[in-house]
Amino acid sequence: MGRVRVFDAVRGFSVLSMMAFHLCYDLRYLYGRPMAWFAPPFLEMTYSFFRKC
């Protein structure tokens, strides 16, 4: 039985998404780069959505 390619694709997308999130977080909060789309209320809306799951 081989690998399930769908699981590999979802896992790869998840890893890339987490890397992008942490890059944006570092740029915004550690280096002070202005990124209005990465600041609240977007993050608050995202966090509140995942708290309900």
PDB file of N, H, CA, C and O in Angstrom:
ATOM      1  N   MET A   1       0.846  -1.186   0.000  1.00  0.00           N
ATOM      2  CA  MET A   1       0.000   0.000   0.000  1.00  0.00           C
ATOM      3  C   MET A   1       0.890   1.247   0.000  1.00  0.00           C
ATOM      4  O   MET A   1       1.810   1.360   0.810  1.00  0.00           O
ATOM      5  N   GLY A   2       0.611   2.170  -0.903  1.00  0.00           N
ATOM      6  H   GLY A   2      -0.136   2.078  -1.560  1.00  0.00           H
ATOM      7  CA  GLY A   2       1.436   3.369  -1.049  1.00  0.00           C
ATOM      8  C   GLY A   2       0.953   4.518  -0.174  1.00  0.00           C
ATOM      9  O   GLY A   2       0.030   4.385   0.630  1.00  0.00           O
ATOM     10  N   ARG A   3       1.602   5.621  -0.362  1.00  0.00           N
ATOM     11  H   ARG A   3       2.352   5.729  -1.015  1.00  0.00           H
ATOM     12  CA  ARG A   3       1.239   6.826   0.385  1.00  0.00           C
ATOM     13  C   ARG A   3      -0.031   7.432  -0.189  1.00  0.00           C
ATOM     14  O   ARG A   3      -0.313   7.309  -1.381  1.00  0.00           O
ATOM     15  N   VAL A   4      -0.783   8.081   0.670  1.00  0.00           N
ATOM     16  H   VAL A   4      -0.554   8.181   1.638  1.00  0.00           H
ATOM     17  CA  VAL A   4      -1.998   8.769   0.233  1.00  0.00           C
ATOM     18  C   VAL A   4      -1.586  10.185  -0.163  1.00  0.00           C
ATOM     19  O   VAL A   4      -1.221  10.996   0.688  1.00  0.00           O
ATOM     20  N   ARG A   5      -1.648  10.468  -1.441  1.00  0.00           N
ATOM     21  H   ARG A   5      -1.944   9.809  -2.132  1.00  0.00           H
ATOM     22  CA  ARG A   5      -1.155  11.752  -1.956  1.00  0.00           C
ATOM     23  C   ARG A   5      -1.954  12.945  -1.443  1.00  0.00           C
ATOM     24  O   ARG A   5      -1.402  14.032  -1.279  1.00  0.00           O
ATOM     25  N   VAL A   6      -3.231  12.757  -1.190  1.00  0.00           N
ATOM     26  H   VAL A   6      -3.680  11.874  -1.324  1.00  0.00           H
ATOM     27  CA  VAL A   6      -4.050  13.865  -0.691  1.00  0.00           C
ATOM     28  C   VAL A   6      -3.547  14.307   0.683  1.00  0.00           C
ATOM     29  O   VAL A   6      -3.450  15.503   0.957  1.00  0.00           O
ATOM     30  N   PHE A   7      -3.228  13.343   1.541  1.00  0.00           N
ATOM     31  H   PHE A   7      -3.307  12.371   1.318  1.00  0.00           H
ATOM     32  CA  PHE A   7      -2.713  13.687   2.868  1.00  0.00           C
ATOM     33  C   PHE A   7      -1.376  14.410   2.765  1.00  0.00           C
ATOM     34  O   PHE A   7      -1.126  15.366   3.499  1.00  0.00           O
ATOM     35  N   ASP A   8      -0.523  13.960   1.861  1.00  0.00           N
ATOM     36  H   ASP A   8      -0.726  13.184   1.265  1.00  0.00           H
ATOM     37  CA  ASP A   8       0.762  14.633   1.656  1.00  0.00           C
ATOM     38  C   ASP A   8       0.569  16.061   1.163  1.00  0.00           C
ATOM     39  O   ASP A   8       1.272  16.972   1.600  1.00  0.00           O
ATOM     40  N   ALA A   9      -0.383  16.257   0.255  1.00  0.00           N
ATOM     41  H   ALA A   9      -0.954  15.516  -0.100  1.00  0.00           H
ATOM     42  CA  ALA A   9      -0.639  17.600  -0.272  1.00  0.00           C
ATOM     43  C   ALA A   9      -1.185  18.523   0.822  1.00  0.00           C
ATOM     44  O   ALA A   9      -0.770  19.678   0.924  1.00  0.00           O
ATOM     45  N   VAL A  10      -2.104  18.020   1.631  1.00  0.00           N
ATOM     46  H   VAL A  10      -2.441  17.082   1.548  1.00  0.00           H
ATOM     47  CA  VAL A  10      -2.665  18.830   2.721  1.00  0.00           C
ATOM     48  C   VAL A  10      -1.585  19.144   3.745  1.00  0.00           C
ATOM     49  O   VAL A  10      -1.503  20.270   4.235  1.00  0.00           O
ATOM     50  N   ARG A  11      -0.767  18.168   4.066  1.00  0.00           N
ATOM     51  H   ARG A  11      -0.834  17.253   3.668  1.00  0.00           H
ATOM     52  CA  ARG A  11       0.324  18.391   5.023  1.00  0.00           C
ATOM     53  C   ARG A  11       1.311  19.425   4.483  1.00  0.00           C
ATOM     54  O   ARG A  11       1.750  20.303   5.225  1.00  0.00           O
ATOM     55  N   GLY A  12       1.656  19.330   3.221  1.00  0.00           N
ATOM     56  H   GLY A  12       1.299  18.616   2.619  1.00  0.00           H
ATOM     57  CA  GLY A  12       2.569  20.297   2.618  1.00  0.00           C
ATOM     58  C   GLY A  12       1.989  21.698   2.604  1.00  0.00           C
ATOM     59  O   GLY A  12       2.693  22.666   2.894  1.00  0.00           O
ATOM     60  N   PHE A  13       0.715  21.815   2.270  1.00  0.00           N
ATOM     61  H   PHE A  13       0.143  21.029   2.035  1.00  0.00           H
ATOM     62  CA  PHE A  13       0.056  23.120   2.297  1.00  0.00           C
ATOM     63  C   PHE A  13       0.039  23.686   3.713  1.00  0.00           C
ATOM     64  O   PHE A  13       0.244  24.884   3.906  1.00  0.00           O
ATOM     65  N   SER A  14      -0.202  22.840   4.692  1.00  0.00           N
ATOM     66  H   SER A  14      -0.369  21.866   4.535  1.00  0.00           H
ATOM     67  CA  SER A  14      -0.229  23.289   6.087  1.00  0.00           C
ATOM     68  C   SER A  14       1.137  23.808   6.529  1.00  0.00           C
ATOM     69  O   SER A  14       1.226  24.828   7.213  1.00  0.00           O
ATOM     70  N   VAL A  15       2.181  23.118   6.145  1.00  0.00           N
ATOM     71  H   VAL A  15       2.108  22.290   5.589  1.00  0.00           H
ATOM     72  CA  VAL A  15       3.532  23.550   6.508  1.00  0.00           C
ATOM     73  C   VAL A  15       3.852  24.888   5.846  1.00  0.00           C
ATOM     74  O   VAL A  15       4.377  25.789   6.499  1.00  0.00           O
ATOM     75  N   LEU A  16       3.545  25.024   4.566  1.00  0.00           N
ATOM     76  H   LEU A  16       3.119  24.291   4.035  1.00  0.00           H
ATOM     77  CA  LEU A  16       3.799  26.289   3.869  1.00  0.00           C
ATOM     78  C   LEU A  16       2.979  27.434   4.461  1.00  0.00           C
ATOM     79  O   LEU A  16       3.474  28.555   4.578  1.00  0.00           O
ATOM     80  N   SER A  17       1.734  27.157   4.833  1.00  0.00           N
ATOM     81  H   SER A  17       1.332  26.247   4.738  1.00  0.00           H
ATOM     82  CA  SER A  17       0.885  28.182   5.443  1.00  0.00           C
ATOM     83  C   SER A  17       1.452  28.627   6.790  1.00  0.00           C
ATOM     84  O   SER A  17       1.459  29.820   7.097  1.00  0.00           O
ATOM     85  N   MET A  18       1.922  27.683   7.586  1.00  0.00           N
ATOM     86  H   MET A  18       1.916  26.714   7.337  1.00  0.00           H
ATOM     87  CA  MET A  18       2.498  28.033   8.884  1.00  0.00           C
ATOM     88  C   MET A  18       3.778  28.832   8.722  1.00  0.00           C
ATOM     89  O   MET A  18       4.034  29.757   9.494  1.00  0.00           O
ATOM     90  N   MET A  19       4.589  28.485   7.720  1.00  0.00           N
ATOM     91  H   MET A  19       4.380  27.734   7.093  1.00  0.00           H
ATOM     92  CA  MET A  19       5.803  29.249   7.466  1.00  0.00           C
ATOM     93  C   MET A  19       5.464  30.677   7.047  1.00  0.00           C
ATOM     94  O   MET A  19       6.113  31.622   7.495  1.00  0.00           O
ATOM     95  N   ALA A  20       4.459  30.841   6.198  1.00  0.00           N
ATOM     96  H   ALA A  20       3.932  30.073   5.834  1.00  0.00           H
ATOM     97  CA  ALA A  20       4.048  32.171   5.756  1.00  0.00           C
ATOM     98  C   ALA A  20       3.500  32.981   6.927  1.00  0.00           C
ATOM     99  O   ALA A  20       3.791  34.170   7.049  1.00  0.00           O
ATOM    100  N   PHE A  21       2.708  32.342   7.787  1.00  0.00           N
ATOM    101  H   PHE A  21       2.472  31.375   7.687  1.00  0.00           H
ATOM    102  CA  PHE A  21       2.162  33.042   8.945  1.00  0.00           C
ATOM    103  C   PHE A  21       3.284  33.535   9.850  1.00  0.00           C
ATOM    104  O   PHE A  21       3.268  34.686  10.286  1.00  0.00           O
ATOM    105  N   HIS A  22       4.250  32.682  10.134  1.00  0.00           N
ATOM    106  H   HIS A  22       4.263  31.747   9.780  1.00  0.00           H
ATOM    107  CA  HIS A  22       5.339  33.084  11.030  1.00  0.00           C
ATOM    108  C   HIS A  22       6.232  34.138  10.398  1.00  0.00           C
ATOM    109  O   HIS A  22       6.755  35.004  11.099  1.00  0.00           O
ATOM    110  N   LEU A  23       6.413  34.080   9.096  1.00  0.00           N
ATOM    111  H   LEU A  23       5.988  33.376   8.526  1.00  0.00           H
ATOM    112  CA  LEU A  23       7.165  35.132   8.423  1.00  0.00           C
ATOM    113  C   LEU A  23       6.445  36.468   8.572  1.00  0.00           C
ATOM    114  O   LEU A  23       7.069  37.477   8.900  1.00  0.00           O
ATOM    115  N   CYS A  24       5.135  36.479   8.334  1.00  0.00           N
ATOM    116  H   CYS A  24       4.628  35.659   8.067  1.00  0.00           H
ATOM    117  CA  CYS A  24       4.358  37.717   8.481  1.00  0.00           C
ATOM    118  C   CYS A  24       4.366  38.210   9.918  1.00  0.00           C
ATOM    119  O   CYS A  24       4.477  39.411  10.163  1.00  0.00           O
ATOM    120  N   TYR A  25       4.249  37.291  10.867  1.00  0.00           N
ATOM    121  H   TYR A  25       4.159  36.316  10.667  1.00  0.00           H
ATOM    122  CA  TYR A  25       4.270  37.676  12.284  1.00  0.00           C
ATOM    123  C   TYR A  25       5.606  38.331  12.634  1.00  0.00           C
ATOM    124  O   TYR A  25       5.634  39.384  13.270  1.00  0.00           O
ATOM    125  N   ASP A  26       6.705  37.713  12.222  1.00  0.00           N
ATOM    126  H   ASP A  26       6.682  36.857  11.705  1.00  0.00           H
ATOM    127  CA  ASP A  26       8.025  38.270  12.505  1.00  0.00           C
ATOM    128  C   ASP A  26       8.196  39.643  11.877  1.00  0.00           C
ATOM    129  O   ASP A  26       8.681  40.573  12.522  1.00  0.00           O
ATOM    130  N   LEU A  27       7.793  39.768  10.609  1.00  0.00           N
ATOM    131  H   LEU A  27       7.399  39.012  10.086  1.00  0.00           H
ATOM    132  CA  LEU A  27       7.928  41.064   9.943  1.00  0.00           C
ATOM    133  C   LEU A  27       7.092  42.131  10.633  1.00  0.00           C
ATOM    134  O   LEU A  27       7.534  43.272  10.767  1.00  0.00           O
ATOM    135  N   ARG A  28       5.895  41.776  11.070  1.00  0.00           N
ATOM    136  H   ARG A  28       5.536  40.849  10.961  1.00  0.00           H
ATOM    137  CA  ARG A  28       4.978  42.749  11.662  1.00  0.00           C
ATOM    138  C   ARG A  28       5.374  43.121  13.084  1.00  0.00           C
ATOM    139  O   ARG A  28       5.477  44.304  13.410  1.00  0.00           O
ATOM    140  N   TYR A  29       5.596  42.122  13.933  1.00  0.00           N
ATOM    141  H   TYR A  29       5.513  41.161  13.668  1.00  0.00           H
ATOM    142  CA  TYR A  29       5.758  42.388  15.358  1.00  0.00           C
ATOM    143  C   TYR A  29       7.209  42.440  15.827  1.00  0.00           C
ATOM    144  O   TYR A  29       7.487  43.064  16.850  1.00  0.00           O
ATOM    145  N   LEU A  30       8.122  41.821  15.134  1.00  0.00           N
ATOM    146  H   LEU A  30       7.896  41.314  14.302  1.00  0.00           H
ATOM    147  CA  LEU A  30       9.524  41.877  15.549  1.00  0.00           C
ATOM    148  C   LEU A  30      10.299  42.958  14.813  1.00  0.00           C
ATOM    149  O   LEU A  30      11.190  43.587  15.383  1.00  0.00           O
ATOM    150  N   TYR A  31       9.957  43.175  13.533  1.00  0.00           N
ATOM    151  H   TYR A  31       9.233  42.663  13.070  1.00  0.00           H
ATOM    152  CA  TYR A  31      10.686  44.153  12.735  1.00  0.00           C
ATOM    153  C   TYR A  31       9.893  45.423  12.457  1.00  0.00           C
ATOM    154  O   TYR A  31      10.414  46.357  11.847  1.00  0.00           O
ATOM    155  N   GLY A  32       8.634  45.468  12.900  1.00  0.00           N
ATOM    156  H   GLY A  32       8.211  44.709  13.396  1.00  0.00           H
ATOM    157  CA  GLY A  32       7.841  46.679  12.794  1.00  0.00           C
ATOM    158  C   GLY A  32       7.377  47.045  11.400  1.00  0.00           C
ATOM    159  O   GLY A  32       7.027  48.201  11.159  1.00  0.00           O
ATOM    160  N   ARG A  33       7.362  46.104  10.477  1.00  0.00           N
ATOM    161  H   ARG A  33       7.646  45.165  10.672  1.00  0.00           H
ATOM    162  CA  ARG A  33       6.884  46.400   9.127  1.00  0.00           C
ATOM    163  C   ARG A  33       5.377  46.627   9.152  1.00  0.00           C
ATOM    164  O   ARG A  33       4.652  45.836   9.756  1.00  0.00           O
ATOM    165  N   PRO A  34       4.898  47.666   8.526  1.00  0.00           N
ATOM    166  CA  PRO A  34       3.446  47.895   8.505  1.00  0.00           C
ATOM    167  C   PRO A  34       2.742  46.913   7.566  1.00  0.00           C
ATOM    168  O   PRO A  34       3.010  46.873   6.365  1.00  0.00           O
ATOM    169  N   MET A  35       1.864  46.148   8.130  1.00  0.00           N
ATOM    170  H   MET A  35       1.647  46.180   9.105  1.00  0.00           H
ATOM    171  CA  MET A  35       1.039  45.217   7.346  1.00  0.00           C
ATOM    172  C   MET A  35      -0.365  45.274   7.929  1.00  0.00           C
ATOM    173  O   MET A  35      -0.707  44.501   8.823  1.00  0.00           O
ATOM    174  N   ALA A  36      -1.168  46.186   7.422  1.00  0.00           N
ATOM    175  H   ALA A  36      -0.890  46.814   6.695  1.00  0.00           H
ATOM    176  CA  ALA A  36      -2.497  46.422   7.986  1.00  0.00           C
ATOM    177  C   ALA A  36      -3.385  45.196   7.898  1.00  0.00           C
ATOM    178  O   ALA A  36      -4.226  44.982   8.771  1.00  0.00           O
ATOM    179  N   TRP A  37      -3.219  44.388   6.867  1.00  0.00           N
ATOM    180  H   TRP A  37      -2.536  44.562   6.157  1.00  0.00           H
ATOM    181  CA  TRP A  37      -4.064  43.209   6.707  1.00  0.00           C
ATOM    182  C   TRP A  37      -3.708  42.110   7.701  1.00  0.00           C
ATOM    183  O   TRP A  37      -4.481  41.170   7.882  1.00  0.00           O
ATOM    184  N   PHE A  38      -2.549  42.213   8.348  1.00  0.00           N
ATOM    185  H   PHE A  38      -1.920  42.977   8.202  1.00  0.00           H
ATOM    186  CA  PHE A  38      -2.133  41.194   9.309  1.00  0.00           C
ATOM    187  C   PHE A  38      -2.422  41.603  10.747  1.00  0.00           C
ATOM    188  O   PHE A  38      -2.146  40.837  11.670  1.00  0.00           O
ATOM    189  N   ALA A  39      -2.957  42.762  10.946  1.00  0.00           N
ATOM    190  H   ALA A  39      -3.181  43.384  10.196  1.00  0.00           H
ATOM    191  CA  ALA A  39      -3.251  43.264  12.293  1.00  0.00           C
ATOM    192  C   ALA A  39      -4.715  43.011  12.639  1.00  0.00           C
ATOM    193  O   ALA A  39      -5.516  42.726  11.749  1.00  0.00           O
ATOM    194  N   PRO A  40      -5.076  43.111  13.917  1.00  0.00           N
ATOM    195  CA  PRO A  40      -6.490  42.982  14.294  1.00  0.00           C
ATOM    196  C   PRO A  40      -7.314  43.985  13.502  1.00  0.00           C
ATOM    197  O   PRO A  40      -6.782  45.050  13.189  1.00  0.00           O
ATOM    198  N   PRO A  41      -8.533  43.737  13.163  1.00  0.00           N
ATOM    199  CA  PRO A  41      -9.420  42.670  13.632  1.00  0.00           C
ATOM    200  C   PRO A  41      -9.290  41.364  12.863  1.00  0.00           C
ATOM    201  O   PRO A  41      -9.943  40.388  13.233  1.00  0.00           O
ATOM    202  N   PHE A  42      -8.470  41.296  11.799  1.00  0.00           N
ATOM    203  H   PHE A  42      -7.940  42.089  11.498  1.00  0.00           H
ATOM    204  CA  PHE A  42      -8.346  40.047  11.047  1.00  0.00           C
ATOM    205  C   PHE A  42      -7.865  38.908  11.947  1.00  0.00           C
ATOM    206  O   PHE A  42      -8.421  37.810  11.917  1.00  0.00           O
ATOM    207  N   LEU A  43      -6.828  39.177  12.748  1.00  0.00           N
ATOM    208  H   LEU A  43      -6.376  40.069  12.772  1.00  0.00           H
ATOM    209  CA  LEU A  43      -6.325  38.130  13.629  1.00  0.00           C
ATOM    210  C   LEU A  43      -7.344  37.767  14.695  1.00  0.00           C
ATOM    211  O   LEU A  43      -7.503  36.591  15.023  1.00  0.00           O
ATOM    212  N   GLU A  44      -8.034  38.757  15.240  1.00  0.00           N
ATOM    213  H   GLU A  44      -7.905  39.712  14.974  1.00  0.00           H
ATOM    214  CA  GLU A  44      -9.062  38.462  16.243  1.00  0.00           C
ATOM    215  C   GLU A  44     -10.168  37.610  15.647  1.00  0.00           C
ATOM    216  O   GLU A  44     -10.645  36.672  16.286  1.00  0.00           O
ATOM    217  N   MET A  45     -10.574  37.925  14.439  1.00  0.00           N
ATOM    218  H   MET A  45     -10.187  38.686  13.920  1.00  0.00           H
ATOM    219  CA  MET A  45     -11.621  37.153  13.775  1.00  0.00           C
ATOM    220  C   MET A  45     -11.130  35.715  13.537  1.00  0.00           C
ATOM    221  O   MET A  45     -11.881  34.760  13.730  1.00  0.00           O
ATOM    222  N   THR A  46      -9.875  35.572  13.122  1.00  0.00           N
ATOM    223  H   THR A  46      -9.264  36.348  12.965  1.00  0.00           H
ATOM    224  CA  THR A  46      -9.315  34.248  12.878  1.00  0.00           C
ATOM    225  C   THR A  46      -9.206  33.462  14.175  1.00  0.00           C
ATOM    226  O   THR A  46      -9.587  32.292  14.225  1.00  0.00           O
ATOM    227  N   TYR A  47      -8.689  34.093  15.229  1.00  0.00           N
ATOM    228  H   TYR A  47      -8.380  35.043  15.189  1.00  0.00           H
ATOM    229  CA  TYR A  47      -8.540  33.394  16.503  1.00  0.00           C
ATOM    230  C   TYR A  47      -9.891  32.990  17.068  1.00  0.00           C
ATOM    231  O   TYR A  47     -10.038  31.883  17.586  1.00  0.00           O
ATOM    232  N   SER A  48     -10.875  33.868  16.977  1.00  0.00           N
ATOM    233  H   SER A  48     -10.756  34.767  16.557  1.00  0.00           H
ATOM    234  CA  SER A  48     -12.191  33.530  17.518  1.00  0.00           C
ATOM    235  C   SER A  48     -12.840  32.396  16.720  1.00  0.00           C
ATOM    236  O   SER A  48     -13.577  31.585  17.280  1.00  0.00           O
ATOM    237  N   PHE A  49     -12.567  32.341  15.424  1.00  0.00           N
ATOM    238  H   PHE A  49     -11.967  33.000  14.969  1.00  0.00           H
ATOM    239  CA  PHE A  49     -13.103  31.251  14.605  1.00  0.00           C
ATOM    240  C   PHE A  49     -12.508  29.914  15.045  1.00  0.00           C
ATOM    241  O   PHE A  49     -13.233  28.930  15.191  1.00  0.00           O
ATOM    242  N   PHE A  50     -11.197  29.877  15.256  1.00  0.00           N
ATOM    243  H   PHE A  50     -10.608  30.677  15.138  1.00  0.00           H
ATOM    244  CA  PHE A  50     -10.553  28.610  15.618  1.00  0.00           C
ATOM    245  C   PHE A  50     -10.797  28.236  17.073  1.00  0.00           C
ATOM    246  O   PHE A  50     -10.711  27.057  17.415  1.00  0.00           O
ATOM    247  N   ARG A  51     -11.095  29.189  17.930  1.00  0.00           N
ATOM    248  H   ARG A  51     -11.164  30.147  17.652  1.00  0.00           H
ATOM    249  CA  ARG A  51     -11.454  28.847  19.313  1.00  0.00           C
ATOM    250  C   ARG A  51     -12.766  28.088  19.369  1.00  0.00           C
ATOM    251  O   ARG A  51     -12.980  27.278  20.270  1.00  0.00           O
ATOM    252  N   LYS A  52     -13.649  28.348  18.409  1.00  0.00           N
ATOM    253  H   LYS A  52     -13.475  29.007  17.677  1.00  0.00           H
ATOM    254  CA  LYS A  52     -14.960  27.679  18.386  1.00  0.00           C
ATOM    255  C   LYS A  52     -14.855  26.239  17.890  1.00  0.00           C
ATOM    256  O   LYS A  52     -15.726  25.417  18.175  1.00  0.00           O
ATOM    257  N   CYS A  53     -13.784  25.931  17.143  1.00  0.00           N
ATOM    258  H   CYS A  53     -13.077  26.599  16.911  1.00  0.00           H
ATOM    259  CA  CYS A  53     -13.641  24.575  16.573  1.00  0.00           C
ATOM    260  C   CYS A  53     -13.303  23.554  17.640  1.00  0.00           C
ATOM    261  O   CYS A  53     -13.148  22.372  17.336  1.00  0.00           O
TER     262      CYS A  53
END
